[in-house]
């Protein structure tokens, strides 16, 4: 009699939304996991006969989804949460955020702030984030200590900060961070020039060269506000997208963050060049940046992922909340209630985000051979979720991050019953309060 193969873990749930294939809901299915990867997705009854798991997790009343991906954030800015609210973008940046960064940014600030952000994101089912901030090595160390996957930005901005003195210093330090963390499976990198209004032509050209040499995505704020475009026209004579296209940024590597103010031709350019957009609906609303033309972008074939932006401009790192908001706002902006389905919203927050990062062969869906990055959401035990009919719709329009119970990153259980396993939450709260007292005393 042939013995059943041993595996590390079998996760069973009432519903499974694999994302691949699209628009599918699997009932009473299990995910077999070994060596951090998905071995097979199969009916629960068959799994019991097929495998001998060393560990088994039965999640009654739960829906199992791929780990959520935050395609754009400034993680350590969690320590600036609520520091300067209800202001226009450039006032907020120039008069509050940039001065605060000049006073407080340090390796310890980045580590503590990123760890706080990771804890928040993990509790909300996020398993991977794409970061754009200073001291990326410290951000990576914090993510590793939390057990989280991160794509870290090699940040570039023309003015000096406590992190770097000039463009070359930013690049040199970012590449050194990449070299330091290159052996860590959960870490990857991207080029992260801040924005057209803070980066020179020469620096953008160097970013393109390095991105090609190192095979990295390019992560940049683009067309966030009308004022950005007006000022850019005065300085350069063209809109920002046209300038960065001339400099070679447009292509499958590009992740255009916000991309709110686009005309028809610009949408067509992004689609033709295979670019991605990081859509940040809450930040766009809070800073009054506007409504991204998500329906038109989707119709044109532009790949769109979901981001939160930093906690200083959101003020939550809540991707489940973002995908709900994205679905709702896109319907109003387009005037079409069918613009973004629940399944499409989930895909944006998982597989499409992974595609933007060049990681869709490894994460973003529940599929054999991919890493076992998984999130479980309890749909059955909360009055505010009763009754339930369609788990996909319920996940997007009714459930929230408070209903996330379990999270796995590369097969490791990092959240159990809502508790983060690798983070001392009380110690982390104490550090956050210490930073709060220091910042509040001088601002």
C-alpha positions as CSV (number, residue, x, y, z in Angstrom):
1,X,0.0,0.0,0.0
2,X,1.5,3.3,-1.1
3,X,1.8,5.9,1.7
4,X,0.6,9.4,1.3
5,X,3.3,12.1,1.0
6,X,4.1,14.2,4.0
7,X,3.7,18.0,3.8
8,X,4.3,20.8,6.2
9,X,0.8,22.2,6.4
10,X,-2.8,21.7,5.2
11,X,-5.1,24.8,5.4
12,X,-8.8,24.1,5.0
13,X,-11.5,26.7,4.6
14,X,-15.2,27.0,3.7
15,X,-14.4,29.2,0.7
16,X,-11.2,29.9,-1.3
17,X,-10.8,32.8,-3.7
18,X,-7.7,31.7,-5.7
19,X,-7.7,34.8,-8.1
20,X,-6.2,32.4,-10.7
21,X,-8.4,31.3,-12.4
22,X,-10.3,34.5,-12.4
23,X,-13.8,35.0,-10.8
24,X,-13.8,31.6,-9.1
25,X,-15.1,30.7,-5.7
26,X,-14.1,27.3,-4.4
27,X,-16.1,25.8,-1.6
28,X,-14.7,23.4,1.0
29,X,-11.2,23.4,-0.4
30,X,-7.7,23.0,1.0
31,X,-4.3,24.3,0.3
32,X,-1.4,21.9,0.7
33,X,1.9,23.6,1.6
34,X,5.4,22.3,1.8
35,X,8.7,24.1,1.9
36,X,7.0,27.5,1.9
37,X,5.2,26.8,-1.4
38,X,1.8,25.7,-2.5
39,X,1.8,22.1,-3.5
40,X,-1.8,21.6,-4.5
41,X,-5.3,23.2,-4.2
42,X,-7.9,20.5,-3.9
43,X,-11.3,19.6,-2.3
44,X,-11.0,19.1,1.4
45,X,-12.3,15.5,1.3
46,X,-9.6,14.7,-1.3
47,X,-6.9,16.4,0.7
48,X,-7.4,14.1,3.7
49,X,-6.7,11.1,1.4
50,X,-4.0,12.7,-0.6
51,X,-1.6,14.1,2.0
52,X,-0.2,13.5,5.5
53,X,0.3,17.0,6.9
54,X,2.6,17.6,9.8
55,X,0.2,20.5,10.8
56,X,-3.4,21.1,9.8
57,X,-5.5,24.3,10.1
58,X,-9.3,24.0,9.8
59,X,-10.9,27.4,9.3
60,X,-14.7,27.0,9.5
61,X,-16.7,30.0,8.3
62,X,-13.6,31.5,6.7
63,X,-12.6,32.7,3.2
64,X,-9.0,32.1,2.2
65,X,-7.4,34.6,-0.2
66,X,-3.9,35.3,-1.4
67,X,-1.9,37.6,0.9
68,X,-2.8,41.2,0.1
69,X,-0.1,43.5,-1.5
70,X,0.3,47.1,-0.7
71,X,1.7,48.5,-3.9
72,X,2.7,51.9,-2.5
73,X,3.5,53.1,0.9
74,X,6.1,55.0,3.0
75,X,6.0,52.5,5.9
76,X,8.0,54.3,8.5
77,X,5.8,57.4,8.2
78,X,3.4,55.4,10.5
79,X,5.2,57.4,13.2
80,X,3.8,60.6,11.6
81,X,0.3,59.4,11.6
82,X,-2.0,62.4,12.1
83,X,0.8,64.8,12.5
84,X,-0.5,67.4,9.9
85,X,-4.0,66.6,8.6
86,X,-6.5,68.4,6.4
87,X,-3.9,70.3,4.3
88,X,-3.2,70.5,0.6
89,X,-0.4,68.3,-0.7
90,X,2.4,70.8,-1.2
91,X,1.6,72.7,2.0
92,X,1.5,69.3,3.9
93,X,4.9,68.3,2.4
94,X,6.8,71.6,2.4
95,X,5.7,73.0,5.7
96,X,5.1,70.0,7.8
97,X,6.4,66.6,6.6
98,X,9.7,67.5,5.0
99,X,10.7,69.7,8.1
100,X,9.7,66.8,10.4
101,X,11.7,64.4,8.4
102,X,14.7,66.7,8.6
103,X,14.4,66.7,12.4
104,X,13.6,63.0,13.2
105,X,14.7,60.7,10.4
106,X,17.3,58.2,11.6
107,X,18.0,54.5,11.3
108,X,16.1,53.9,14.6
109,X,13.1,56.0,13.4
110,X,12.9,54.0,10.2
111,X,13.2,50.6,12.0
112,X,10.6,51.5,14.6
113,X,8.2,53.1,12.2
114,X,8.5,50.3,9.7
115,X,8.0,47.6,12.4
116,X,4.8,49.5,13.5
117,X,3.6,49.6,9.9
118,X,4.4,45.9,9.3
119,X,2.4,45.0,12.4
120,X,-0.6,47.0,11.2
121,X,-0.4,45.6,7.7
122,X,0.0,42.0,8.8
123,X,-3.0,42.2,11.1
124,X,-5.0,43.4,8.1
125,X,-3.9,40.6,5.9
126,X,-1.1,42.3,3.9
127,X,1.8,40.1,3.3
128,X,3.9,42.3,0.9
129,X,4.5,46.0,0.7
130,X,6.3,48.2,-1.9
131,X,8.1,50.9,0.1
132,X,9.5,54.3,-0.8
133,X,11.4,55.8,2.1
134,X,14.8,56.5,3.6
135,X,17.2,53.9,5.1
136,X,15.8,50.9,3.2
137,X,18.1,48.5,4.9
138,X,16.6,49.3,8.3
139,X,13.1,49.1,6.8
140,X,14.1,45.6,5.5
141,X,15.4,44.5,8.8
142,X,12.1,45.5,10.4
143,X,10.1,43.7,7.8
144,X,12.2,40.6,8.3
145,X,11.7,40.7,12.1
146,X,8.0,40.9,11.5
147,X,8.1,38.0,9.0
148,X,6.8,40.1,6.2
149,X,7.7,40.3,2.5
150,X,8.9,43.7,1.2
151,X,10.0,45.4,-2.0
152,X,12.3,48.2,-0.8
153,X,12.9,51.4,-2.7
154,X,16.3,52.7,-3.8
155,X,15.1,56.2,-3.1
156,X,16.3,59.3,-5.0
157,X,15.5,62.9,-4.4
158,X,17.6,65.9,-5.3
159,X,17.7,67.7,-1.9
160,X,19.7,66.5,1.2
161,X,18.1,64.7,4.1
162,X,19.5,63.0,7.2
163,X,19.8,59.9,5.0
164,X,21.8,61.2,2.1
165,X,23.4,64.4,0.8
166,X,22.7,64.4,-3.0
167,X,21.4,62.2,-5.8
168,X,24.5,60.1,-6.1
169,X,24.6,59.5,-2.3
170,X,21.0,58.3,-2.4
171,X,21.8,55.8,-5.2
172,X,25.0,54.6,-3.6
173,X,23.3,54.0,-0.2
174,X,20.3,52.3,-1.8
175,X,22.4,49.9,-3.8
176,X,24.5,49.1,-0.7
177,X,21.2,48.2,1.1
178,X,20.3,46.0,-1.8
179,X,23.6,44.2,-1.6
180,X,23.3,43.8,2.2
181,X,19.9,42.1,1.9
182,X,20.3,40.2,-1.3
183,X,20.4,36.9,0.4
184,X,17.0,37.4,2.1
185,X,14.2,35.6,0.2
186,X,11.5,37.9,1.5
187,X,13.3,41.0,0.3
188,X,13.4,42.6,-3.1
189,X,14.1,46.1,-4.4
190,X,12.9,48.7,-6.8
191,X,14.2,52.0,-8.1
192,X,12.3,54.8,-6.3
193,X,12.8,58.3,-7.7
194,X,10.4,60.4,-5.7
195,X,8.6,62.5,-8.4
196,X,9.2,64.6,-11.5
197,X,9.2,67.8,-9.4
198,X,12.0,66.5,-7.1
199,X,14.2,64.6,-9.6
200,X,16.3,66.0,-12.4
201,X,16.6,64.7,-16.0
202,X,20.1,63.4,-15.3
203,X,19.0,61.5,-12.2
204,X,16.0,60.0,-14.1
205,X,18.3,58.8,-16.9
206,X,20.5,57.2,-14.3
207,X,17.5,55.5,-12.7
208,X,16.5,54.0,-16.0
209,X,20.0,52.7,-16.6
210,X,20.2,51.1,-13.2
211,X,16.8,49.6,-13.4
212,X,17.8,47.9,-16.7
213,X,21.1,46.7,-15.3
214,X,19.7,45.4,-12.0
215,X,16.3,44.3,-13.5
216,X,14.2,46.3,-11.1
217,X,10.8,48.1,-11.3
218,X,10.7,51.9,-11.2
219,X,8.3,53.3,-8.5
220,X,7.5,57.0,-8.9
221,X,4.8,59.5,-7.9
222,X,3.2,60.8,-11.1
223,X,0.3,63.1,-12.0
224,X,-0.9,63.2,-8.4
225,X,-2.3,66.8,-8.4
226,X,-3.4,69.4,-10.9
227,X,-0.9,71.9,-9.4
228,X,1.9,69.4,-10.1
229,X,1.1,69.4,-13.7
230,X,0.6,73.2,-14.0
231,X,4.0,73.9,-12.3
232,X,5.7,71.2,-14.4
233,X,4.3,72.9,-17.6
234,X,5.8,76.2,-16.5
235,X,9.2,74.7,-15.7
236,X,9.6,72.1,-18.5
237,X,7.0,73.1,-21.1
238,X,5.5,69.6,-21.1
239,X,3.3,67.5,-18.8
240,X,5.2,65.2,-16.4
241,X,4.3,62.0,-18.2
242,X,5.6,63.3,-21.5
243,X,8.9,64.3,-19.8
244,X,9.5,61.0,-18.2
245,X,8.6,59.2,-21.4
246,X,11.3,61.2,-23.2
247,X,13.7,60.1,-20.5
248,X,12.9,56.5,-21.0
249,X,10.8,55.6,-17.9
250,X,7.7,54.4,-19.6
251,X,7.6,50.6,-20.0
252,X,6.7,47.4,-18.1
253,X,9.0,48.4,-15.2
254,X,7.1,51.6,-14.4
255,X,4.8,51.8,-11.4
256,X,3.1,55.2,-11.7
257,X,1.8,56.1,-8.2
258,X,-1.5,58.0,-8.0
259,X,-1.9,58.8,-11.8
260,X,-4.9,60.8,-11.0
261,X,-4.8,63.5,-13.7
262,X,-4.4,61.8,-17.0
263,X,-5.9,62.7,-20.4
264,X,-6.9,60.1,-23.0
265,X,-3.6,60.2,-24.8
266,X,-1.7,59.6,-21.5
267,X,-3.9,56.6,-20.6
268,X,-3.2,55.2,-24.1
269,X,0.5,55.7,-23.6
270,X,0.6,53.9,-20.3
271,X,-1.4,51.0,-21.8
272,X,0.8,50.8,-24.9
273,X,4.0,50.8,-22.9
274,X,2.7,48.1,-20.4
275,X,3.0,50.4,-17.4
276,X,1.3,49.8,-14.1
277,X,-0.5,52.2,-11.8
278,X,-0.5,52.2,-8.0
279,X,-4.0,53.4,-7.1
280,X,-4.3,55.0,-3.7
281,X,-7.9,56.1,-3.3
282,X,-8.0,57.1,0.4
283,X,-4.9,59.3,0.1
284,X,-6.3,60.8,-3.1
285,X,-9.5,61.7,-1.3
286,X,-7.8,63.0,1.9
287,X,-5.4,65.3,0.0
288,X,-8.2,66.3,-2.4
289,X,-5.9,65.2,-5.3
290,X,-8.9,64.0,-7.3
291,X,-10.5,60.8,-8.7
292,X,-8.3,58.6,-10.8
293,X,-9.9,57.4,-14.0
294,X,-9.8,53.8,-13.0
295,X,-12.6,52.7,-15.3
296,X,-10.8,54.2,-18.4
297,X,-7.5,52.8,-17.3
298,X,-9.0,49.3,-16.9
299,X,-10.7,49.6,-20.3
300,X,-7.4,50.6,-21.9
301,X,-5.7,47.6,-20.4
302,X,-3.5,49.3,-17.8
303,X,-2.4,47.1,-14.9
304,X,-3.6,48.6,-11.6
305,X,-2.6,47.6,-8.1
306,X,-3.8,49.1,-4.8
307,X,-1.7,51.1,-2.4
308,X,-2.3,53.0,0.9
309,X,0.3,55.7,0.6
310,X,1.9,56.5,4.0
311,X,0.0,56.6,7.2
312,X,0.7,60.3,7.4
313,X,-1.6,60.9,4.4
314,X,-4.2,58.1,4.8
315,X,-4.1,57.5,8.0
316,X,-4.5,53.7,7.8
317,X,-2.4,51.0,6.1
318,X,-5.6,49.0,5.4
319,X,-5.6,47.3,2.0
320,X,-9.0,45.7,2.6
321,X,-10.4,49.1,3.2
322,X,-8.6,50.5,0.1
323,X,-10.0,47.8,-2.2
324,X,-13.5,48.5,-1.0
325,X,-13.0,52.2,-1.5
326,X,-11.4,51.6,-4.9
327,X,-14.4,49.6,-6.1
328,X,-16.9,52.2,-4.8
329,X,-15.1,55.3,-6.1
330,X,-14.5,53.8,-9.5
331,X,-18.2,53.2,-10.0
332,X,-19.0,56.8,-9.2
333,X,-16.2,58.3,-11.2
334,X,-17.2,56.3,-14.3
335,X,-20.9,56.5,-13.7
336,X,-21.1,52.8,-14.2
337,X,-21.9,50.4,-11.3
338,X,-20.3,47.6,-13.3
339,X,-16.9,49.3,-13.6
340,X,-15.1,47.2,-10.9
341,X,-16.4,43.9,-9.6
342,X,-15.5,42.5,-6.2
343,X,-13.3,39.9,-7.9
344,X,-11.6,42.6,-9.9
345,X,-10.9,44.6,-6.8
346,X,-9.4,41.6,-5.1
347,X,-7.2,40.9,-8.1
348,X,-5.9,44.5,-8.0
349,X,-4.9,44.0,-4.3
350,X,-3.2,40.7,-5.1
351,X,-2.1,39.4,-8.5
352,X,-2.1,42.8,-10.3
353,X,0.1,44.2,-7.5
354,X,2.4,41.3,-7.9
355,X,2.6,41.8,-11.6
356,X,3.6,45.4,-11.2
357,X,6.5,44.3,-9.0
358,X,7.5,41.6,-11.4
359,X,6.6,38.9,-8.8
360,X,3.4,37.4,-10.3
361,X,5.2,34.1,-10.9
362,X,5.7,33.8,-7.2
363,X,2.9,35.5,-5.3
364,X,-0.5,37.1,-5.8
365,X,-2.7,34.0,-6.3
366,X,-3.3,30.6,-4.7
367,X,-1.7,28.4,-7.2
368,X,0.6,25.4,-7.1
369,X,4.4,26.3,-7.1
370,X,3.7,29.8,-5.8
371,X,4.8,30.9,-2.3
372,X,2.2,30.2,0.3
373,X,1.3,33.9,1.2
374,X,-2.2,33.5,2.5
375,X,-4.8,35.5,4.4
376,X,-7.9,34.0,6.2
377,X,-10.9,36.2,6.9
378,X,-13.7,35.1,9.2
379,X,-17.1,35.8,7.6
380,X,-19.2,33.7,9.9
381,X,-18.8,34.9,13.5
382,X,-19.7,38.6,13.4
383,X,-23.2,40.0,13.5
384,X,-22.2,42.8,11.1
385,X,-21.4,40.2,8.5
386,X,-24.6,38.1,8.8
387,X,-26.0,36.8,6.5
388,X,-23.6,36.0,3.7
389,X,-24.3,34.8,0.2
390,X,-21.3,35.6,-2.1
391,X,-18.0,35.4,-0.2
392,X,-16.2,37.5,-2.8
393,X,-18.7,40.3,-2.6
394,X,-18.8,40.0,1.2
395,X,-15.1,40.2,1.5
396,X,-14.9,43.5,-0.5
397,X,-18.1,45.3,0.5
398,X,-18.8,44.0,4.1
399,X,-15.7,42.6,5.8
400,X,-12.8,44.6,7.2
401,X,-9.3,44.1,8.5
402,X,-10.8,43.4,11.9
403,X,-12.1,40.1,10.5
404,X,-8.6,38.8,9.5
405,X,-7.7,35.9,11.7
406,X,-4.7,34.1,10.2
407,X,-1.9,35.1,7.9
408,X,0.9,33.1,6.3
409,X,4.0,34.4,4.6
410,X,5.9,31.8,2.6
411,X,4.2,29.1,4.6
412,X,5.0,30.6,8.0
413,X,2.1,31.5,10.2
414,X,2.8,35.1,11.2
415,X,-0.7,36.0,12.5
416,X,-2.8,33.6,14.6
417,X,-6.3,34.5,15.8
418,X,-5.5,38.1,15.1
419,X,-2.2,38.1,17.1
420,X,1.1,38.9,15.5
421,X,3.4,36.0,16.4
422,X,6.9,37.7,15.9
423,X,6.2,41.2,17.3
424,X,6.0,42.2,20.9
425,X,3.0,44.5,20.6
426,X,3.3,46.1,24.0
427,X,7.0,47.0,23.4
428,X,6.1,48.3,20.0
429,X,3.3,50.5,21.4
430,X,5.8,51.8,24.0
431,X,8.2,52.8,21.3
432,X,5.5,54.5,19.2
433,X,4.4,56.5,22.3
434,X,8.0,57.5,23.0
435,X,8.3,58.9,19.4
436,X,5.0,60.6,19.8
437,X,6.2,62.5,22.9
438,X,9.4,63.5,21.2
439,X,7.7,64.7,18.0
440,X,4.8,66.5,19.8
441,X,7.2,68.4,22.0
442,X,8.8,70.1,19.1
443,X,6.0,70.4,16.5
